[in-house]
Amino acid sequence: MISSIKNKIIIFLIISTITIIFIKQEVNANNKTSEAPCGENEIKSICGCDGNCNKTTKICPKGTKTCVSLLTESKRCLCKATYVRGNDGKCIKQKDCPK
């Protein structure tokens, strides 16, 4: 009786592990194919918002959500440190913002 229960638990754990491995591989494959390269002065990131030229607000994709879910979304392109999102959508130095 106990041996039968142990065997069932072992089989369950093996199937669960294999399922998790396949799901993780699928998520990784989707992220690799869906990620476009970033533009000049941008980096890939899972968290953060871009500054912009008006200095009063930050540009956060998906409203106020600042981190992506690694299971459903891929990394996004954000401006590098010391850069802000210009009016044309490109990352520029703060000093190059229109006055």
C-alpha positions in Angstrom: 0.0 0.0 0.0 2.7 2.5 1.0 4.8 1.5 -2.0 1.9 2.2 -4.3 1.4 5.7 -2.8 5.1 6.4 -3.1 5.1 5.4 -6.7 2.1 7.7 -7.5 3.8 10.6 -5.7 7.0 10.0 -7.7 5.1 9.8 -11.0 3.2 13.0 -10.1 6.5 14.8 -9.3 8.1 13.7 -12.5 5.1 14.8 -14.7 4.9 18.1 -12.8 8.6 18.8 -13.4 8.5 17.9 -17.1 5.4 20.2 -17.5 7.2 23.1 -15.8 10.3 22.6 -18.0 8.1 22.7 -21.1 6.2 25.8 -20.0 9.5 27.6 -19.2 11.0 26.7 -22.6 7.9 28.0 -24.3 8.0 31.3 -22.4 11.7 31.7 -23.2 11.1 31.0 -26.9 8.2 33.5 -27.0 10.3 36.2 -25.3 13.3 35.6 -27.7 11.2 35.8 -30.8 9.0 38.8 -29.7 11.8 41.0 -28.5 12.8 43.6 -31.1 16.1 45.4 -30.7 16.2 48.6 -28.8 16.9 51.9 -30.4 19.9 54.2 -29.8 20.4 55.1 -26.1 17.9 52.4 -25.0 18.4 49.3 -22.9 16.2 46.2 -22.3 14.6 46.1 -18.9 11.8 44.4 -17.0 11.2 47.4 -14.7 11.1 51.2 -14.9 9.6 54.2 -16.5 11.2 56.8 -18.9 11.7 60.4 -17.9 10.6 62.9 -20.5 11.4 66.4 -21.5 8.7 68.1 -19.5 10.3 66.8 -16.3 6.9 66.6 -14.5 5.8 63.1 -15.5 7.3 59.7 -16.3 6.3 57.6 -19.3 5.2 54.2 -18.0 3.9 51.6 -20.4 0.7 50.0 -19.2 -0.3 52.9 -17.1 1.1 52.8 -13.6 2.5 49.3 -13.9 6.3 49.6 -13.8 7.4 45.9 -14.0 6.5 43.4 -16.6 5.4 39.8 -15.8 8.1 37.5 -17.1 5.5 34.8 -17.8 3.3 37.0 -20.1 5.5 39.8 -21.4 8.9 40.4 -22.7 11.4 43.0 -21.6 10.8 46.5 -22.9 13.2 49.2 -24.1 13.8 52.1 -21.7 16.1 55.1 -22.0 19.6 54.6 -20.6 20.5 56.5 -17.4 20.9 60.3 -18.0 18.6 60.1 -21.1 14.9 61.0 -21.4 12.2 60.2 -23.9 12.0 63.1 -26.4 8.8 64.3 -28.1 9.6 62.1 -31.1 9.8 59.0 -28.9 13.6 58.7 -29.1 16.0 58.8 -26.1 17.9 62.0 -25.9 20.1 63.8 -23.3 18.0 66.1 -21.0 20.0 69.1 -22.2 18.9 68.4 -25.8 15.2 68.7 -24.9 13.4 71.6 -26.7 13.0 74.7 -24.6 
